C-alpha cells in the first residue's frame, strides 16, 4: 500500500468544537499563554497551569471526531497512513486512526517532573497538586510547552521522508518545527494542503492548495486520490 503521511493542526479539532490557541492576541481561552503553556509559567504557578489543562480535558472528553477525522481514518482501508498531529486531543484515535504521532504531547497523559520518561495515561480529566509519579515528584501535563524541545519530531521527520503522498490539513504551516516537515517530503510525492487561509508556502510542481476548511477540503483530497 502507498504510504500517506498527514500533518494535522488545530483547524481539524476546531470543527469538533474544541477552542484552540490563536497567537493574534496571546490568549488561550482567556489565559495568557505565557502563564499556562511555558516552563516559566509552571514554575511560577503550577496550580494555575494544572487548572487550565483540567478545563481543557473536561472540554475535550466530550468532543467527538468530525468528518475530517473519520475520512482520514477511512484512508487506512487502501493506504498505509500515519497521522502527525500538532493537536493534543485524542480525536484522531477516536475516529479510528491506528498510527498517530503527537508532536506536542497528549492532553490525557501526565508526566513526571523528575523523569520525563515517566508518562501515565489519565483515567479522568483532573490532575491535582499532590498527584505524584512513582519517584515522588509532582505530575505535570504531558504537553510540549513553548520553549521546550519537541522529541517526537525525530520520528515525524523519519516518517515524512518515506511519504509517497503528503497531506496538510488544519494548520497554517506557521508553527515550527512542525511546519518544517513539508521540506522533508520526497520531491516525487504529491502534496495536498487544505487550509481556508491559504498559507504562504514555496510552490512545487506536485503541490495542490485547497482553500477549504478541514471537513470540506479532505473530501476534495479523497476525490483526487480516487478514494
Secondary structure as UniProt FT lines:
FT   STRAND          3..8
FT   HELIX           10..14
FT   TURN            15..17
FT   TURN            23..26
FT   STRAND          27..28
FT   TURN            29..30
FT   STRAND          31..32
FT   HELIX           33..36
FT   HELIX           39..44
FT   HELIX           46..60
FT   TURN            61..62
FT   HELIX           67..74
FT   HELIX           75..77
FT   STRAND          80..85
FT   HELIX           91..95
FT   STRAND          100..102
FT   TURN            103..104
FT   STRAND          105..112
FT   TURN            116..117
FT   STRAND          119..121
FT   TURN            129..130
FT   TURN            134..135
FT   STRAND          138..143
FT   TURN            151..152
FT   HELIX           153..160
FT   TURN            161..162
FT   STRAND          165..169
FT   TURN            176..177
FT   HELIX           178..184
FT   TURN            187..188
FT   STRAND          190..194
FT   TURN            196..197
FT   TURN            205..206
FT   STRAND          207..210
FT   HELIX           214..224
FT   TURN            225..226
//
